[in-house]
Amino acid sequence: MKRYVEESVQGPDVPYGFILAAACDFSKKAYDAFRLALIGTGVQEFQIWGKAELEDMLFQPKNDHLLFAYFGISLQVKKRTRQTKLRSLLA
């Protein structure tokens, strides 16, 4: 993790923020190493997004269009279907 951060953030132009996103889960040790590697670099904000965080963000209603575009799944359609089903059962 430290080597990846050092290779990514080098030179005189340090970015304001840094996001590391990967399709795997990170351990506590990896989170700590990421944080420690970025503290002295001058990067103001940094986040690490693992598989669980990416999935949580993707399933938020505001990102439904991304979920549909890349995976063909729409939670809004399912929500409407459930609402319609409930209305028909109550009627």
N, C-alpha and C positions, 0 to 999 in steps of 0.2 A: 504494500500500500504506500509506504514511504517513497519507494523508488518511482512508482507511478506518478505521485504528486510532484516529486522533484523534476521528473521529465516533462510534465505538463505545464508547470508554473516555473518558468525560468526566463532570464533576461530582464531588461529594464522595464518592460511593459507588463506589469502585473494586473490581471483582471480584477474587477471589483468582486465578482462572485465566481464560485466554482461548484458545479454539480457533477457528481459521479453517479451514473445510473448503470445498473447491470441486472441481468435476468438471473440473479442468484441471491441467496440470503447471505447477509454479512453477520459475522460474529461480533460480540462486544469488543473483542480485541481488535478487530478490523476497524470498527467505529472509532475506538480510541486512537489507533495509529493514524487514521485519516485526520482526525482533529489535531493531534500533536504535530503532524507533518505540515498542516496549513497555518497553524497559529503564528509562526514567525515569518511567513512569506509576504504579508501585507494584504492578503485577500481578506476582504471585509466580511463576506457572507459565504458560507459553504454548507452544502447538504450532501448526504449520501442516500441514494434511493436504491433499495434492494427489490427483490421480487415481490415481497409482501407490500411494500409501500407503493410500488408501481400499480399493483393490482387494486389496492384500495383507492388510489387516485382515479384509475380507469373506470371503476364501477360507481363513481359519483355521478349524480344526475347531470351536472354541468358538462361532463365529458362523454355523454351518451353518443354524441355524433362521432367521436373518435372510436368508440367501441364498435359502432356500426360500420364505420368506414374500413377499419382494419380487420375486423373479425366477423362481420355480418350479424352481430347480436345487438338488439336494441331493448333496453330495459323499459323504455317508455311504452313500447308496443305491448309488452307483457303486462305492464301496469294497467293500461287501458283494457286489455283483455280481462284481467281480474276484476276490474271495476264493472265491466259489462256483464260478466258472469254473476257477480254479486247482485247487481240490479235485477237480473232475470230471475235469480233465486228468490229474491225478496218480493218480486211482483207475483 
